[in-house]
Amino acid sequence: MGRIFETRKATMFARWDKMAKAFSRLAKDINIAVRSGGPNPDYNPALRRILQNCRAANMPKDRIDAAIKRAVGDDVTDYEELIYEGYAQHGIALLIEAATDNPTRTIANIRMHFNKIGGSLGTTGSVGFMFKRMGVFRLHPEGIDQDELELELIDHGLEEFGEGSGEKDEPQLIIRCAFNDFGTMQSALEDRGITAISAESEYIPLTMTELSEEQIPDVLKLIDRLEQDDDVQKVFHNLA
């Protein structure tokens, strides 16, 4: 019984830690969006998108409001958005998206993660050509005529339309467009009364690399370590 309790407690703490990290990332996104476009989501599409993501992540309203309030304050932290590139073990390409108020600290930490786990931190452009930056929208499929919506969105930059699932295996529709068409696609969905579960910019690998079951944990260990870094927002990879 004691061992079962300890296992459940460890799982609960891991879930809380993951949730806290997600909220921290979203708070930074709010900061950056408000600083660039103002605190009113009616006139700031980037903030409107991030607030949708906050709701999808079940971020409490008081934390959202506090993040917006901090972003318009005089002592607000200015975050710089940076991309780092490198290879994990076994030749898996990594793109690391960071938001930091201290790039010197961030690059030192990221280099440490690579040195600790394995792989190599690269220079700008070393793996970027292996990815395409795209806008990715996830929708609830209920009540949506998929064929009709797909046809309608082609004129708004639609490149990929398919089915997927969320973290809890709930069905989702996944829409991808070129990053330059992100705003156009967001407006097209809003005009049709469709609220996305989430709307993100993602770096999509052009080709995937398969590894053996023995090799995969080496890569996942580095990805997990990077994702736990306070300055890292997202980690993209081409592991199949």
Legacy VTK file of the C-alpha trace (Angstrom):
# vtk DataFile Version 3.0
C-alpha trace
ASCII
DATASET POLYDATA
POINTS 240 float
0.000 0.000 0.000
2.806 2.414 0.910
4.564 1.840 -2.408
1.338 2.483 -4.328
0.793 5.717 -2.380
4.334 6.902 -3.126
3.867 6.140 -6.827
0.603 8.070 -6.939
2.183 10.975 -5.075
5.116 11.085 -7.486
2.717 11.057 -10.442
0.682 13.871 -8.900
3.761 16.017 -8.272
4.976 15.405 -11.831
1.591 16.525 -13.161
1.652 19.664 -11.006
5.193 20.442 -12.123
4.201 20.075 -15.773
1.184 22.326 -15.236
3.273 24.980 -13.459
5.753 24.966 -16.332
2.941 25.339 -18.882
1.492 28.304 -16.967
4.931 29.932 -16.779
5.364 29.607 -20.550
1.920 31.069 -21.184
2.623 33.992 -18.832
5.726 34.806 -20.903
3.652 34.575 -24.098
1.157 37.015 -22.582
3.970 39.373 -21.646
5.421 39.397 -25.156
2.021 39.808 -26.838
0.897 42.653 -24.551
4.203 44.479 -24.899
3.951 44.386 -28.685
0.204 44.861 -29.227
-1.460 46.132 -26.055
-3.614 44.491 -23.363
-6.955 44.463 -25.210
-7.471 41.113 -26.994
-10.145 42.682 -29.231
-7.364 44.675 -30.930
-4.491 42.269 -30.372
-4.861 39.005 -32.341
-1.683 37.549 -30.810
-3.010 38.069 -27.292
-6.413 36.701 -28.303
-4.725 33.537 -29.574
-2.682 33.130 -26.392
-5.750 33.570 -24.192
-7.357 30.685 -26.109
-4.286 28.587 -25.329
-4.513 29.606 -21.660
-8.094 28.381 -21.474
-7.145 25.129 -23.212
-4.446 24.604 -20.571
-6.941 25.391 -17.752
-4.840 28.330 -16.598
-6.758 30.096 -13.785
-8.315 33.435 -14.739
-6.626 35.233 -11.845
-3.210 34.141 -13.130
-4.097 35.302 -16.644
-5.273 38.689 -15.356
-2.149 39.029 -13.197
0.097 38.286 -16.188
-1.631 40.951 -18.290
-1.393 43.457 -15.431
2.332 42.783 -14.981
2.911 43.202 -18.722
1.584 46.771 -18.686
3.458 47.755 -15.517
6.520 49.983 -15.367
8.801 47.260 -13.962
7.829 44.590 -16.475
10.460 42.103 -17.595
11.395 42.360 -21.266
11.809 38.937 -22.825
13.840 38.278 -25.950
12.677 35.439 -28.181
15.558 33.289 -29.424
16.032 30.063 -31.376
18.827 27.589 -30.648
19.724 24.656 -32.884
21.555 21.419 -32.365
21.629 17.656 -32.538
20.633 15.176 -29.884
22.273 11.768 -29.819
21.891 9.536 -32.888
21.594 12.536 -35.239
18.158 13.813 -34.160
17.744 17.504 -35.031
16.477 19.903 -32.354
15.093 23.432 -32.565
14.770 25.113 -29.160
12.495 28.125 -28.737
13.382 30.320 -25.751
12.091 33.530 -24.163
14.673 35.087 -21.875
15.689 38.261 -20.087
19.300 37.044 -19.986
20.575 35.413 -23.207
24.009 34.799 -21.679
22.467 32.669 -18.937
20.191 30.878 -21.370
22.872 29.820 -23.860
25.096 28.634 -20.997
22.293 26.513 -19.566
21.335 25.030 -22.927
24.959 24.164 -23.673
25.173 22.516 -20.253
22.117 20.353 -21.027
23.699 19.139 -24.267
27.028 18.439 -22.567
25.341 16.614 -19.698
23.093 14.331 -21.752
24.862 14.112 -25.088
24.554 15.670 -28.512
25.922 18.963 -29.767
24.707 22.555 -29.762
24.949 23.957 -33.262
25.136 27.359 -34.917
22.305 29.314 -36.502
21.101 27.500 -39.600
22.716 24.185 -38.739
19.360 22.371 -38.539
16.832 25.109 -39.299
16.660 24.089 -42.957
15.210 20.749 -41.831
12.071 22.409 -40.422
9.263 24.586 -41.745
7.621 27.160 -39.486
3.851 26.798 -39.681
0.704 27.962 -37.959
-1.027 25.037 -36.257
-4.657 25.207 -35.125
-6.361 22.457 -33.127
-10.162 22.315 -33.198
-12.959 20.359 -31.566
-14.441 18.260 -34.431
-18.005 18.296 -33.064
-20.431 20.102 -35.339
-17.880 20.741 -38.082
-18.399 19.594 -41.662
-14.773 18.710 -42.349
-15.011 18.578 -46.141
-16.772 21.945 -46.297
-14.358 23.622 -43.886
-11.338 22.278 -45.721
-12.582 23.725 -49.016
-13.358 27.083 -47.425
-9.961 27.406 -45.770
-7.924 26.709 -48.900
-8.366 30.367 -49.897
-6.997 31.420 -46.506
-3.694 29.594 -46.696
-4.611 26.048 -45.682
-1.785 23.600 -46.418
-2.639 20.567 -44.285
-5.927 19.356 -42.808
-6.221 16.173 -40.791
-7.299 14.391 -37.654
-5.327 13.944 -34.467
-5.726 13.703 -30.719
-4.938 15.766 -27.643
-3.012 14.874 -24.501
-6.010 12.939 -23.161
-6.562 11.182 -26.509
-9.617 13.312 -27.282
-10.212 13.678 -31.052
-9.104 16.901 -32.687
-8.921 18.461 -36.127
-5.463 19.789 -36.952
-5.060 22.623 -39.437
-1.685 23.829 -40.685
-0.810 26.883 -42.749
2.366 28.775 -43.621
3.409 30.984 -40.729
2.912 34.094 -42.879
-0.772 33.102 -43.231
-1.280 32.674 -39.478
-3.314 35.853 -39.014
-5.405 35.177 -42.114
-6.248 31.671 -40.918
-7.047 32.872 -37.403
-9.459 35.489 -38.794
-11.067 32.933 -41.132
-11.832 30.598 -38.219
-13.134 33.434 -36.032
-15.374 34.680 -38.851
-16.955 31.218 -38.939
-17.529 31.190 -35.193
-14.913 28.487 -34.635
-12.869 28.802 -31.457
-9.632 26.863 -31.623
-8.555 24.666 -28.738
-5.087 26.049 -29.330
-3.306 28.088 -31.969
0.478 27.967 -32.118
3.429 28.549 -34.371
5.397 25.317 -34.653
8.486 24.145 -36.490
7.414 21.079 -38.454
10.174 18.662 -39.563
10.366 18.134 -43.317
11.528 14.544 -42.823
11.435 12.255 -39.791
14.208 10.038 -38.447
13.484 6.616 -37.002
15.546 5.157 -34.164
15.611 1.823 -32.430
13.766 1.311 -29.151
17.120 1.310 -27.367
18.150 4.681 -28.848
14.916 6.631 -28.332
15.312 7.131 -24.532
18.672 8.883 -25.102
16.931 11.556 -27.175
13.857 11.889 -24.957
16.071 12.435 -21.910
17.675 15.498 -23.503
14.337 16.843 -24.767
12.827 16.498 -21.295
15.787 18.236 -19.681
15.564 21.132 -22.138
11.802 21.457 -21.648
12.303 21.761 -17.885
14.597 24.776 -18.325
12.825 27.951 -17.190
13.929 29.898 -20.286
12.814 27.276 -22.814
9.342 27.642 -24.291
9.242 24.705 -26.735
11.473 22.023 -28.174
10.909 20.736 -31.719
12.551 17.613 -33.148
12.450 15.215 -36.076
12.286 11.980 -34.097
9.692 9.687 -35.663
LINES 1 241
240 0 1 2 3 4 5 6 7 8 9 10 11 12 13 14 15 16 17 18 19 20 21 22 23 24 25 26 27 28 29 30 31 32 33 34 35 36 37 38 39 40 41 42 43 44 45 46 47 48 49 50 51 52 53 54 55 56 57 58 59 60 61 62 63 64 65 66 67 68 69 70 71 72 73 74 75 76 77 78 79 80 81 82 83 84 85 86 87 88 89 90 91 92 93 94 95 96 97 98 99 100 101 102 103 104 105 106 107 108 109 110 111 112 113 114 115 116 117 118 119 120 121 122 123 124 125 126 127 128 129 130 131 132 133 134 135 136 137 138 139 140 141 142 143 144 145 146 147 148 149 150 151 152 153 154 155 156 157 158 159 160 161 162 163 164 165 166 167 168 169 170 171 172 173 174 175 176 177 178 179 180 181 182 183 184 185 186 187 188 189 190 191 192 193 194 195 196 197 198 199 200 201 202 203 204 205 206 207 208 209 210 211 212 213 214 215 216 217 218 219 220 221 222 223 224 225 226 227 228 229 230 231 232 233 234 235 236 237 238 239
